Amino acid sequence: MNINLQRKIDRFLGTFLCRLFSLLPRRRNPLSGGPKPSKILVILLSEMGSLVLARPMFHEIEKKYPRASIHVLLFKRNREFLEILNVIPKERIWGIDGESLMKMLKDSLLALIRMRKEKIDTVIDCELFSRVSSLFSFLSGAKIRVGFHPYNQEGLYRGNFINRPVAYNPYRHISQQFMALVEAIESMDVPRVKSQFKNDKPKVPAIKMTKDEMSRLGGRLKGDFPQMGDKKLVLLYPSGGLLPIRAWPLKHFCLVAHELIQQGHAVGIIGMEADKDLAKGIISYCNNRNCIDLTGYTKTVRELMILFHFASLLISNDGGPGHFASLTPVPTMVFYGPETPVLYGVLGDRAINFYIPLFCSPCLTAYNHRNSPCDGNNKCLKLIDPVLVIEKAFEILKDQESHVPSIKMISDKHQGVS
């Protein structure tokens, strides 16, 4: 479904339904004192990268409520990655098809029926930008409904039926805010969460790949791109995904790729099939056989994460690949501007964020449904100097004693291989 259509439906129909349901009589639950949650539903419809940022929250739920069964409601396109994270059994993952309005309505109805059948008692709504998740929470029948709430803020209206409201804090990393939702389940404070959080971002455990998986992809790379040999492989992700305004200029990626190749490294451009034109632009500029097109090369997210094990560095726009890489050994450089690393920075200690905080940045927020007022001239990204990026890339590559598994020799001892 077109993202602008989603915004319009959510803004007009979603707001109307939230106001309507807020007028209906509803049970006001006590602040605390009830039974511990036994069936928890987490609603996380956002991009796949948000699932990585939510991983510490799932760990917190498991630690605090070890006897509770956890279920997750998400878009079907994100299901594969949640399965890779292995935080809940596959049968407890509920998917909604968001490709068309009719499919979404059908799957939403089936999800609501399932919520009632499962007798969900607690819903944790992790969404900031949409109202549909708030409606799911209200219609689920759950006695405890946790979610972000504006309190005295003007924006972010999502109804008044969240009975464990958590104040959205644009100055805290979203992974910490997700964990605050868990704390709010039994909190008696107003606002609900008044505990102190560490400034350090939580870390996420690596995803282990098998030797067979590594061997298959390594052999495929060796056969398809024999010219790479023992060269260090640097991956570039030049796409902005659903939000093109998040993309660093293509000409900057071209300059970075050219310099890396001139210094004896190989460069691979990753992305979806739809990103092939971006790859062609970089390859044409470099005019070198060591600049290769890997867009559409990996057919699953897991394959992409295996590919990361063969790379010495990933240079990426803000989006899913940077977050996926945090679950692998590859160091990452990520560009921010329309969104801020304060909220959405990649977890772990192997990521470097490039960010120039202009007066108008960040412009994609919970208050505008990620619909930026920018005219397309994203200076916040254009001002990130490719010379500084190149210098930092060479510094990272030089610090590495060896370039992890190459396509010529696959090491079973490499971190992340089981």
Phi, psi and omega in degrees: 000137180302135185296326179291325176294319177301317180297317182294315179299315182293320184291315186268302180291318181298316179297318180299313181293322178297318179292319180298310182293334179290341179273344183286148175299138181214154180288127177266113185279148178296159181300320182199186174098350179279182179292156176296147177302137178245333177225108185252130175251124175258124178258116183217085187271357190288194179294161182300327180300330179294334178294324176295315181293338179270354183303316177299329178295317178298321177298321180295320178298314181299321182288319185278327182229070186296338182267355182277145173268133184254132176238154181227134175250123182210175173286143184302328181295342181262356187299317184304318184289323177296324176296323177297320179297332175058045180267337177217159176299148184301326183289349179261009177263120182251125184251147175239131179278113182260015184285334177214160183296317182296317179296322181293319179296317180298310181293328178295318178297316179297322179294319179295320177298318181293321178302314180295319181295320181284346182059053176300130181255344181220130176242131173249108182265109185269000186281145175252324196262343185242157178260345182298325180293325177295322178293320175302315181301314181295318185277355184291335185087000181291139179286328181250122182232108183257139178185169179286143185220145184282340187051247184268005178282156183281328187262190174065032180290124180222032180091170181244023185256005171283116184264003169231068185285136179242130180292123176292131184238103183290000180255002179245141178302141187296332178297323177289324179292324176298318179293330177296329178298323179292318180296329184291343184304318183243010183287147177250359183282163172225115352302166192298321187247115179237017180279162181268132178253146176292148179288334180291137176288144178294154179261157179240142181288151179290150174268125183275137176251149181278160178297323179296317179298316180295318181294319181297310182290323178298317179295322178296315178297318181297320180288322184278330184226064183297338182294342183288327178051234181262013181293146173291135182260124175249126181261139177241136174242095186270359184274150174265002180065225180291342184235086184304337181295345179277001187271128169297144184307139181299324180297330177291318176299322179299315180297317179297314180300316181299315181293321179296318180293320179298334179268012173092013179260163174258147182236131176239132179261122182253163179152189179276172176304325181292349182264010184297328178296324176295317179297318180299322180297317180290317181296320179297319180294316183286322179051050183215137183293347178273004170256112190241151180268112177247014176292128182077001184289321176265128187270346180225164176296323180298319177298321178298319180291328174294318178303322179302331180292341180264357184259150176266344182195145172240128175245119195219147165290162174301128181161189185305311185306320180298321179287322177299321183297334180295345178265007180231174182282351188289131173290151188225143172240125187234139180261129178237162179178291174298332172238160187249142175292344175302322180264320191236022178298146179298136180285157179098173185252013180254010182250139175242126181261132172256122186206126174247106187283084175292167181303325184268002185255138000278149181249353174258108187223175176292343185270347179235020178057031181057034177251093189292143174281357184297143180278009181101347178273076187281077182298332180302330177264322181298331182279353175286112190288121179298334178296317178294323178296316179297316179300317180292322179298315179295325178297316179295315182295324181290326182289340182284127180294320176212162189263044175051192185299124174266173179285350180268328183218117181263122182262121178291343182275354184296141181304135177097354179258127181259000000 
